[in-house]
Amino acid sequence: MHQFAMAQPLPIGPASSTPFQPVASSWITGLRWTPDHGAEMTTKGGKHSYAYPGITKAMFKDWLSRVSKGKWWHRHIREAAAQFSRWTGPVHPLFAHPKVDGPVEFGSFQKEIPIQAWLRSRIGMHVTPEHLAALTGWLPGTKLNYYYMDIDKTTGKPHTAYTEVSDPEGNYTAHRSITLTPGRPPKLHNESMDINRTMRHAYTGASGPVLLRQMRAAYELGIPRIDFYAAWKPPTPQPEVRPSLRQMFPGVNWDAPQPRQTLYTGGLHWPIMGADGILPAHYIKRIPREIVESAQMASRGRFIGSQKISDFFASPDARAYYETDPTAHDAFVDTTPGSYSRRMIETHVGKNAMRAGHAPPIPDSMMPKKPLHLTHHHRHRPRYPFHLEHLLATGELHPDHFDAYFDR
């Protein structure tokens, strides 16, 4: 099955190097295909175009060749797109749910300022209810609660929203914070995620698709990175009970189940999935010298200076070492297309999806190449070229524009 992204309306701008091709249809007026948005369609209203990043150029040519452009749209886009998340495709049963991207169901704990209105007032009108579901980790069967902090004393407007998503059985919870400070890029922090691993349920295996959807939606809203703390606390092995001790205390049920321990597995789970992060100094000190040298060589001399997991994992030996000896660390996801995390997380989700018999995710190359506010509103054109805007926002060199940083 092909994967399509649900359309987002784009204001019709000045003439493009790829103009719309007029078509004969009762309600479609023009079609075009561009690398940034895939297929785009204009309708009789003429005020917007609708982008479908999941449509390849070959599929677009097939659309143009059909006598009825409207029937092709209904069959291949409307009916198909309604079946799964527009950011991921049908990579997991919940992400093939007709309402996986919302609308969000809210719990009883809300504030007088609706969170959707708050996001639109601080980020822009291009924020949709689907974006809210993606940012907060909302999934079908869960409810979203939120509250505000950091209230501005002058304007009375909050700077930070804290969100909590959970299902009634407690099998899935996700806590996020979104900070919107005027004049700065939005900040998104994943406070925690907990998926019950003691039994199979609807949310089993959803962590990868949730992060894939979140980072792609965050980039569309101009959020350059997602920060979180990857905690690591493995289960404590239970000591073997000596036979003599069993004999001394015949009334003790030594084989009774132990109380449930609080486990934190993010230190291993997230970097293996593809999230980046900074290895702490106390961990680096205990890494064998040959492993450090292997990572330094594989990363072309970057690891010692960066201490980043992406540079450490450039060496297969270093990655294998980490898998046997993980650690808690400050983690992040660079949301920019082409980044290490976007490539790795897409690959991880794709492997898991195909292993479970599901379709792979929508290719990253078919997602929007620019944040929506830079695409929609010409008054928000960046002050600097895109690669420099990325460097200023994230402190990282954009992998697809590396040479541009050094060309004069």
C-alpha positions in Angstrom: 0.0 0.0 0.0 1.2 3.5 -0.8 1.5 6.0 2.1 0.1 9.5 1.6 0.2 12.5 3.9 -3.1 14.3 4.7 -3.2 17.6 2.9 -2.5 20.9 4.6 -3.9 24.0 2.9 -1.2 26.4 1.6 -1.9 30.0 0.5 -1.5 30.5 -3.2 1.7 32.6 -3.6 3.5 34.2 -6.5 4.2 32.3 -9.7 6.5 29.4 -9.2 9.2 27.9 -11.4 6.8 24.9 -11.4 3.4 26.4 -12.3 0.1 24.6 -11.8 -1.1 22.7 -14.8 -4.7 23.5 -15.6 -6.9 20.3 -15.7 -10.4 19.5 -16.8 -12.4 18.7 -13.7 -15.7 19.8 -12.1 -13.9 21.0 -8.9 -10.1 20.7 -9.4 -8.5 23.6 -11.3 -4.8 22.8 -11.3 -2.1 20.3 -10.3 1.7 20.5 -9.9 4.5 18.4 -8.4 7.5 19.9 -6.5 10.3 18.3 -4.4 9.2 20.4 -1.4 5.5 19.4 -1.2 5.1 16.5 -3.6 1.7 16.9 -5.4 -0.3 20.0 -4.9 -3.8 20.7 -6.0 -5.9 23.8 -6.4 -9.7 23.8 -6.4 -12.4 26.1 -7.7 -12.2 28.3 -4.7 -8.7 29.3 -5.8 -7.5 30.6 -2.4 -5.4 27.6 -1.4 -3.4 24.7 -2.7 -3.4 21.3 -0.9 -0.1 19.5 -0.6 0.2 15.7 -0.6 3.9 14.8 0.2 3.3 11.1 -0.1 2.7 11.2 -3.8 5.7 10.4 -6.0 6.4 12.0 -9.3 5.4 8.8 -11.1 2.1 8.7 -9.2 1.5 12.3 -10.1 2.0 11.6 -13.8 -0.6 8.8 -13.4 -3.0 11.3 -11.8 -2.5 13.7 -14.7 -3.2 11.0 -17.3 -6.6 10.0 -15.8 -9.8 11.3 -17.4 -11.4 11.9 -14.1 -8.9 13.7 -11.8 -11.6 13.8 -9.0 -12.2 10.1 -9.0 -8.4 9.4 -8.8 -8.1 11.8 -5.8 -11.0 10.1 -4.0 -9.7 6.6 -4.6 -5.9 7.1 -4.1 -5.8 10.1 -1.6 -9.0 10.7 0.3 -9.9 7.1 1.0 -6.3 6.0 1.6 -5.2 9.0 3.6 -8.1 8.6 6.0 -6.7 5.3 7.2 -3.5 6.3 9.0 -1.2 9.0 10.4 -0.2 11.6 7.8 3.3 11.7 9.4 4.1 8.0 9.6 1.8 5.8 7.4 0.4 2.5 8.7 3.5 1.5 10.7 1.6 0.2 13.7 -2.0 -0.9 14.3 -2.8 2.4 16.2 -1.3 4.4 13.4 -3.6 2.8 10.9 -6.5 4.0 13.0 -8.8 6.5 11.2 -8.4 9.0 14.1 -4.8 8.4 15.0 -4.0 12.1 14.5 -7.0 13.3 16.4 -9.1 15.2 17.1 -7.7 14.9 20.6 -10.0 13.8 23.4 -9.5 16.0 26.5 -9.7 15.0 30.1 -11.3 17.0 32.9 -8.1 18.8 33.8 -7.9 21.8 31.5 -7.4 25.5 31.7 -9.5 28.4 30.6 -7.2 29.1 27.6 -7.7 26.2 25.1 -4.3 24.8 24.3 -5.0 24.8 20.5 -5.7 28.5 20.7 -2.6 29.1 22.8 -0.4 27.3 20.3 -1.9 29.3 17.4 -1.6 32.6 19.2 2.2 32.0 19.8 3.3 29.9 16.8 0.8 30.7 14.0 -2.5 29.8 12.5 -0.9 26.9 10.6 -1.0 24.9 13.9 -3.7 22.2 13.4 -5.4 19.8 15.8 -3.3 17.1 14.2 -0.1 18.9 15.3 -1.4 19.0 18.9 -1.9 15.2 18.9 1.6 14.6 17.4 3.4 17.0 19.8 1.7 15.6 23.0 1.9 11.9 22.1 -1.9 11.6 22.0 -3.2 8.3 20.6 -6.7 6.8 20.2 -8.1 5.6 23.5 -6.2 8.2 25.5 -7.2 11.6 27.0 -5.1 14.8 27.1 -4.9 17.0 30.3 -2.8 20.2 30.5 -1.9 23.1 32.6 0.2 26.3 32.2 3.2 27.7 34.1 5.6 30.6 33.7 2.8 33.3 33.4 4.1 36.6 32.0 3.4 39.3 34.6 3.0 42.0 32.0 0.7 40.3 29.5 -0.7 37.5 31.6 0.0 35.0 28.9 1.7 31.7 29.9 5.0 30.7 28.4 4.9 26.9 29.1 2.2 24.3 28.8 2.6 20.9 30.5 0.6 18.1 28.9 -0.2 14.6 30.2 -1.7 11.9 27.9 -2.9 8.5 29.3 -5.3 5.7 28.8 -7.8 4.5 31.5 -5.9 1.2 32.1 -2.6 2.9 32.7 -0.8 1.1 29.9 0.4 4.3 28.2 1.4 7.7 29.5 3.3 10.6 27.9 4.2 13.8 29.6 5.5 16.8 27.5 6.3 20.5 28.1 6.0 23.1 25.3 7.7 26.5 26.0 6.9 29.4 23.7 9.0 32.5 24.4 8.6 35.5 22.0 11.6 36.0 19.7 12.9 32.4 20.3 12.3 29.1 18.6 9.7 27.0 20.4 11.1 24.4 22.9 9.7 20.9 23.2 10.7 18.7 26.1 9.6 15.1 26.6 9.3 14.7 30.3 8.6 11.0 30.3 6.9 8.1 28.5 5.8 4.9 30.1 4.4 1.9 28.2 3.5 -1.2 30.2 5.8 -4.0 29.2 4.4 -6.8 31.4 1.6 -7.6 29.0 0.6 -7.0 25.3 -1.9 -4.3 24.7 -2.9 -1.7 22.0 0.1 0.6 22.8 2.8 -2.1 22.7 5.5 -1.0 20.3 4.1 2.5 19.8 7.1 4.4 21.2 8.9 4.6 17.8 5.9 5.7 15.7 5.0 8.3 18.4 8.5 9.8 18.2 8.6 9.7 14.4 5.3 11.5 14.2 6.3 14.0 16.9 9.6 15.0 15.3 8.1 15.4 11.8 5.2 17.5 13.2 7.5 19.5 15.4 9.7 20.5 12.4 6.7 21.7 10.5 6.0 24.1 13.4 9.6 25.5 13.5 10.6 23.5 16.6 14.3 22.7 15.9 14.8 19.9 18.5 13.1 17.7 21.1 15.0 17.5 24.4 14.6 14.8 27.1 16.5 12.9 29.7 17.1 9.3 28.8 17.0 7.7 32.3 18.6 4.3 33.0 17.8 2.1 36.0 17.9 -1.6 35.1 16.2 -4.2 37.3 18.1 -5.3 40.4 18.9 -9.0 40.2 17.5 -11.0 43.1 20.1 -12.8 45.1 20.0 -16.6 45.2 18.5 -17.9 48.5 20.9 -20.3 50.2 19.5 -23.7 51.0 20.5 -23.4 54.6 18.4 -20.1 54.9 15.4 -21.8 53.4 15.7 -24.5 56.1 16.0 -21.9 58.9 12.8 -20.1 57.8 10.4 -22.7 56.6 7.4 -20.3 56.9 8.8 -17.8 54.3 7.5 -18.1 50.8 10.9 -17.5 49.1 9.4 -18.0 45.6 6.7 -15.4 45.9 6.8 -12.6 43.2 8.9 -9.7 44.2 7.3 -6.2 44.4 7.3 -4.4 41.1 10.4 -2.4 40.6 10.6 1.1 39.1 12.6 0.6 35.9 14.0 3.2 33.6 15.1 1.9 30.2 15.3 5.1 28.2 19.1 5.1 28.4 19.2 2.1 26.1 15.8 2.3 24.3 16.1 5.8 22.8 19.7 5.8 21.4 19.2 2.4 19.9 16.1 3.8 18.2 18.1 6.7 16.8 17.9 9.6 19.3 21.1 11.5 19.8 22.6 12.6 23.1 25.6 13.6 25.1 27.5 10.9 27.0 28.3 12.0 30.5 32.0 12.3 31.6 31.7 9.6 34.3 30.6 7.2 31.6 33.3 8.2 29.1 36.0 7.6 31.8 35.2 3.9 32.0 35.0 3.2 28.3 38.0 1.0 27.2 40.7 3.0 25.3 40.3 0.8 22.2 36.6 1.6 22.0 37.2 5.3 22.3 39.9 5.1 19.6 37.5 3.1 17.4 34.7 5.7 17.8 37.2 8.6 17.2 38.4 7.0 13.9 34.9 6.1 12.7 33.6 9.6 13.4 36.5 11.2 11.6 37.8 12.8 14.7 34.6 14.2 16.0 33.7 12.0 19.0 36.3 13.3 21.5 35.2 16.9 20.9 31.4 16.2 20.8 30.9 13.3 23.1 27.7 12.7 21.1 26.1 9.3 20.8 25.8 9.7 17.0 29.6 10.0 16.8 30.1 7.2 19.2 27.8 4.9 17.3 29.7 5.6 14.0 31.8 2.7 15.2 30.0 -0.7 15.2 32.3 -1.8 18.1 31.3 1.2 20.1 27.6 0.7 19.5 27.9 -3.0 20.5 29.8 -1.9 23.7 27.0 0.6 24.6 24.3 -2.0 24.1 25.9 -4.1 26.8 26.7 -1.1 29.1 24.2 1.8 28.6 23.9 4.9 30.7 21.5 7.7 31.6 22.2 10.9 29.5 20.9 14.1 28.2 19.2 13.2 24.9 17.8 15.1 22.0 16.3 14.7 18.5 17.3 17.2 15.7 14.0 17.6 13.8 15.6 18.9 10.6 15.2 16.7 7.5 18.4 14.8 6.8 19.6 14.9 10.5 21.1 11.8 12.1 18.0 11.2 14.3 15.5 11.6 11.4 17.3 9.0 9.3 17.9 6.6 12.1 14.4 6.7 13.7 12.7 6.3 10.3 14.9 3.2 9.7 14.2 1.8 13.1 10.4 2.3 12.8 10.5 0.8 9.3 12.3 -2.4 10.4 9.9 -2.9 13.3 6.9 -2.3 11.0 7.9 -4.7 8.4 8.8 -7.3 11.0 5.3 -7.0 12.3 3.8 -7.2 8.8 3.0 -3.5 8.4 4.0 -1.0 5.7 7.2 1.0 6.1 6.9 4.7 7.1 6.3 7.6 4.6 9.9 8.3 3.4 11.5 11.4 5.0 12.2 12.7 1.5 8.5 13.1 0.9 7.9 15.3 4.0 8.0 19.1 3.9 11.5 20.5 3.4 10.8 23.8 5.2 8.8 24.7 8.4 5.3 25.7 7.5 5.6 29.4 8.7 8.5 29.9 6.2 6.6 28.3 3.4 3.2 30.0 4.0 4.0 33.5 5.0 6.5 35.5 3.0 6.8 38.2 5.7 8.5 35.5 7.8 11.4 34.9 5.4 14.5 34.0 7.3 17.2 36.6 7.8 19.9 34.2 6.7 20.3 31.3 4.3 18.5 28.2 5.5 21.7 26.4 6.6 22.7 29.3 8.8 19.2 29.6 10.3 19.5 25.9 11.2 22.9 26.5 12.8 21.7 29.5 14.8 18.6 27.5 16.0 20.2 24.2 16.9 24.0 24.8 17.2 24.5 22.0 14.7 25.7 21.9 11.1 23.0 20.8 8.8 24.1 17.5 7.2 22.6 18.3 3.8 24.3 21.7 3.6 27.7 20.9 5.1 29.7 22.3 2.2 27.8 25.6 2.3 29.3 26.5 5.7 32.7 26.6 4.2 32.1 28.0 0.7 32.7 31.7 0.2 
